[in-house]
Amino acid sequence: MEQLDYYADRKFCAHCQTYVSYLMSLDKSFCVQCGNEVRLFSQEDWQAFNRALEDRRPKGGRPRKNQPNQQQNKESA
């Protein structure tokens, strides 16, 4: 598993328009440079992250269940 280093961790500050170090409270994180609230990703990175998740999802639907009548017909033929 990856070792996380708090001092190297960054979050996106919309005010500074870059990834910055942050101070974390119980429910929010704040930029150490300007004091504004930060978020995990920039808007562009968030969209790219969601596109990557969409690409990893399996395509198509659930396979059909075999009907009991169809199995009997195949076996008897």
Secondary structure, DSSP 8 states (H G I E B T S, - for coil): -----GGG--EEETTTTEEE-EEE-SS-EEETTT--BEESS-HHHHHHHHHHHHHHS--S-------HHHHHHHHH-
